[in-house]
């Protein structure tokens, strides 16, 4: 399970790539993408409220939930704002895929909820699997690793989008 840094940069990258005007209003759309890419982890609130550890990486991390969320955005935004809604929906969806890819330890996530409650993970490598067990040094090391991996991806997508936009203006 990546830290919010990786999720945020990936969500912002998706919005930068798809949103028709990702830099409008002081980069607000990019911040929304970063926020939505982290939103699935708010299921921690259910764990705290109900005292059940099984809630995390549950239904909010499923493809079905992400699809419903995206459809709600598409309907709410309307036809004129299709790309914005799609960008935000895919930013949210990126969370479950990034967790799926970077889950090596633990139970995995309920990727196919409500059809299956089995938990899945690629189990190839873990990225900040259980940060609550990390020392301060390990957390800082993980933050550095996530910045090293995901910040350049964001910067490249943002640069490419800006470059293409300038070419279209000429």
Backbone torsions as a table, in degrees:
resi	resn	phi	psi	omega
1	UNK	NA	112.2	178.8
2	UNK	-67.1	159.5	173.9
3	UNK	-74.6	168.7	179.1
4	UNK	-57.7	-22.3	179.8
5	UNK	-62.4	-51.0	-178.8
6	UNK	-63.2	-47.0	178.8
7	UNK	-59.7	-44.3	-177.8
8	UNK	-63.4	-45.9	179.2
9	UNK	-64.6	-38.6	179.1
10	UNK	-66.3	-45.0	178.0
11	UNK	-61.6	-42.7	178.1
12	UNK	-65.4	-35.2	177.9
13	UNK	-64.2	-42.1	179.3
14	UNK	-64.3	-44.8	178.4
15	UNK	-64.1	-40.7	178.6
16	UNK	-61.3	-33.7	-178.1
17	UNK	-78.9	-33.7	-169.6
18	UNK	-108.0	-40.0	-176.0
19	UNK	-58.1	135.5	-178.4
20	UNK	-65.5	-28.8	179.9
21	UNK	-137.4	72.6	-173.4
22	UNK	-68.2	-15.5	-176.7
23	UNK	-107.6	11.6	177.0
24	UNK	-66.9	149.0	174.9
25	UNK	51.9	57.0	175.4
26	UNK	57.2	43.9	174.5
27	UNK	66.1	22.1	-179.8
28	UNK	-56.6	-43.8	177.8
29	UNK	-58.4	-35.8	178.8
30	UNK	-67.7	-37.8	177.2
31	UNK	-66.9	-38.2	176.2
32	UNK	-62.7	-43.2	177.8
33	UNK	-60.1	-42.6	178.4
34	UNK	-64.6	-41.7	179.1
35	UNK	-64.2	-48.7	-178.1
36	UNK	-64.2	-32.8	177.9
37	UNK	-66.6	-19.6	177.2
38	UNK	-99.1	-11.8	-170.9
39	UNK	-61.2	-31.2	-179.0
40	UNK	-61.3	-25.7	179.7
41	UNK	-77.5	-2.5	175.1
42	UNK	-69.0	-4.6	174.6
43	UNK	-65.8	-11.4	172.1
44	UNK	-58.2	-30.9	179.2
45	UNK	-60.9	-39.3	177.8
46	UNK	-63.1	-39.4	178.5
47	UNK	-62.8	-40.8	-179.6
48	UNK	-70.8	-46.7	-176.6
49	UNK	-65.3	-46.9	-175.0
50	UNK	-97.4	-6.0	178.3
51	UNK	68.8	24.8	-179.2
52	UNK	-112.1	121.4	-178.9
53	UNK	-74.8	-21.1	-176.8
54	UNK	-70.5	-8.8	-178.8
55	UNK	-71.0	-34.5	-176.0
56	UNK	-68.2	139.4	-174.6
57	UNK	62.5	31.1	178.7
58	UNK	-94.3	-131.4	-172.0
59	UNK	-61.0	-29.1	-179.9
60	UNK	-70.9	-12.3	179.0
61	UNK	-103.2	18.0	-177.1
62	UNK	-98.3	154.0	176.8
63	UNK	-63.4	-38.7	-179.2
64	UNK	-62.0	-46.7	179.3
65	UNK	-62.0	-42.5	178.6
66	UNK	-63.9	-38.3	177.7
67	UNK	-65.2	-45.3	178.2
68	UNK	-62.0	-44.1	178.4
69	UNK	-59.0	-45.5	179.7
70	UNK	-65.1	-41.5	177.6
71	UNK	-63.0	-39.5	176.9
72	UNK	-62.3	-42.6	177.3
73	UNK	-62.6	-45.3	-179.2
74	UNK	-60.8	-42.6	178.9
75	UNK	-68.6	-43.6	-178.4
76	UNK	-65.6	-42.5	-176.9
77	UNK	-75.4	-29.9	-179.3
78	UNK	83.9	173.0	-174.6
79	UNK	-62.2	-35.3	-176.9
80	UNK	-69.3	-19.5	-178.0
81	UNK	-120.3	35.1	-177.1
82	UNK	-58.6	-47.5	-176.8
83	UNK	-65.3	-37.1	177.8
84	UNK	-63.4	-47.8	-179.2
85	UNK	-62.7	-42.1	179.1
86	UNK	-64.4	-42.4	178.8
87	UNK	-60.2	-45.9	-179.0
88	UNK	-68.9	-38.8	177.8
89	UNK	-64.3	-41.5	178.4
90	UNK	-70.7	-32.0	174.9
91	UNK	-62.0	-43.8	176.7
92	UNK	-63.1	-44.8	-177.8
93	UNK	-62.4	-30.9	-178.1
94	UNK	-59.3	-26.2	-178.2
95	UNK	-60.7	-49.6	-176.3
96	UNK	-66.7	-35.0	179.7
97	UNK	-72.2	-38.5	177.8
98	UNK	-66.6	-41.0	175.9
99	UNK	-63.9	-40.7	179.2
100	UNK	-60.3	-45.1	-177.1
101	UNK	-70.1	-34.2	-173.5
102	UNK	-104.1	22.3	177.2
103	UNK	-100.5	114.7	176.3
104	UNK	-112.5	-39.8	-179.5
105	UNK	-108.2	172.9	178.2
106	UNK	80.3	-169.8	-174.1
107	UNK	-82.6	-18.0	-173.5
108	UNK	91.5	-160.4	-178.5
109	UNK	-132.6	155.6	-178.5
110	UNK	-80.6	70.0	-174.6
111	UNK	-63.8	-32.5	-175.4
112	UNK	-107.0	18.2	174.6
113	UNK	-61.0	139.8	7.1
114	UNK	-92.3	6.1	-176.6
115	UNK	-78.5	-34.5	175.2
116	UNK	-139.1	143.0	175.1
117	UNK	-102.0	6.7	174.4
118	UNK	-63.0	151.6	179.9
119	UNK	-107.6	139.4	-174.6
120	UNK	-125.1	152.7	173.1
121	UNK	-163.0	147.0	179.5
122	UNK	-65.7	-33.8	176.3
123	UNK	66.3	21.3	176.8
124	UNK	-81.2	-47.7	178.9
125	UNK	-153.4	153.3	178.8
126	UNK	-108.6	143.4	177.2
127	UNK	-123.5	106.4	-178.3
128	UNK	50.8	54.5	-175.1
129	UNK	-52.6	-57.5	-175.2
130	UNK	-130.8	78.3	-173.4
131	UNK	-62.2	-21.1	179.6
132	UNK	-67.2	-17.9	177.9
133	UNK	-97.5	0.7	-176.7
134	UNK	-82.5	149.0	169.8
135	UNK	-78.5	169.5	178.8
136	UNK	-59.4	-40.8	178.9
137	UNK	-62.0	-43.8	-179.6
138	UNK	-64.5	-38.4	177.7
139	UNK	-64.6	-45.6	178.2
140	UNK	-63.3	-38.5	177.3
141	UNK	-63.1	-43.0	179.5
142	UNK	-66.4	-41.2	176.5
143	UNK	-59.1	-45.1	177.9
144	UNK	-61.2	-42.2	179.2
145	UNK	-63.2	-45.4	179.6
146	UNK	-64.7	-39.4	176.1
147	UNK	-63.4	-41.4	-179.5
148	UNK	-64.1	-35.2	-178.8
149	UNK	-84.7	-49.4	-167.3
150	UNK	-94.5	-26.1	177.8
151	UNK	-65.6	-43.7	177.5
152	UNK	-63.4	-33.9	176.6
153	UNK	-61.7	-47.7	178.2
154	UNK	-60.8	-47.1	-177.8
155	UNK	-62.6	-38.6	178.3
156	UNK	-65.3	-47.6	179.7
157	UNK	-61.8	-44.1	179.9
158	UNK	-63.4	-45.3	178.0
159	UNK	-61.8	-45.8	-179.5
160	UNK	-60.8	-43.4	179.0
161	UNK	-63.1	-42.7	178.6
162	UNK	-65.2	-41.4	179.2
163	UNK	-62.9	-46.0	-179.6
164	UNK	-64.6	-40.4	179.9
165	UNK	-62.6	-41.5	178.1
166	UNK	-65.4	-38.8	178.6
167	UNK	-64.5	-38.7	178.9
168	UNK	-67.0	-33.7	-179.0
169	UNK	-71.4	-23.4	-177.1
170	UNK	-78.6	NA	NA
